[in-house]
């Protein structure tokens, strides 16, 4: 996923996840889990709550 400075969100590489499923590199349960996680993340972004996640990253970056 790419989030641009203007807030535009582009989901990328879903086709590669399907290829991995077809090649036996991941199973259907992992694909489902990944897509469910993606859906949750997109909902957080669309509800303008991304800062609830990025605050954790910024907290740890400040320690360095």
Phi, psi and omega in degrees: 000140177238129175247117182276158182305331180277002178096353178295135181245130178238121177270127183235160170072014176296325178299326178290329176295319178294320177300317179297321177297312180296327180275357179079013180281334174225160177257174184298324180297319179293321177297316178298316179298318179296316180291325176295318177297319177299317179299316179298316180296317178298320178297320177298316180295313184292335176273009178058042180240021181299331180297339177293336177265318183290338179297326176295317180296312181298324179300315181283330176294325180294336180288335184281000000 
